[in-house]
Amino acid sequence: MLRALLYLYPASFRAEYGAEIERIFTQRRRDASGPFSVAGLWAETIADTVTAAIPAHWDILRQDLAYTIRALGRTPGFTVTA
């Protein structure tokens, strides 16, 4: 289920940090004792993933838009034609 949650992140983020996130979660899951601890860990993991994935996507979108604006600014003839 954790790997499915990681798909909420952009691919570049998953490639860079996915293995580390899985390693930390596995360690925390191993240290959790009892069903309530495990349920709390999952609730925390889901909440953290959902709240962190949105800013990660926004940051990539912001970078892409900035690059697009710079590229269009360098070629005014193409920009006007397009």
PyMOL commands that set and color helices and strands:
alter all, ss='L'
color gray80, all
select helices_A, chain A and resi 2-6+11-31+35-74+76-81
alter helices_A, ss='H'
color red, helices_A
deselect
rebuild
show_as cartoon
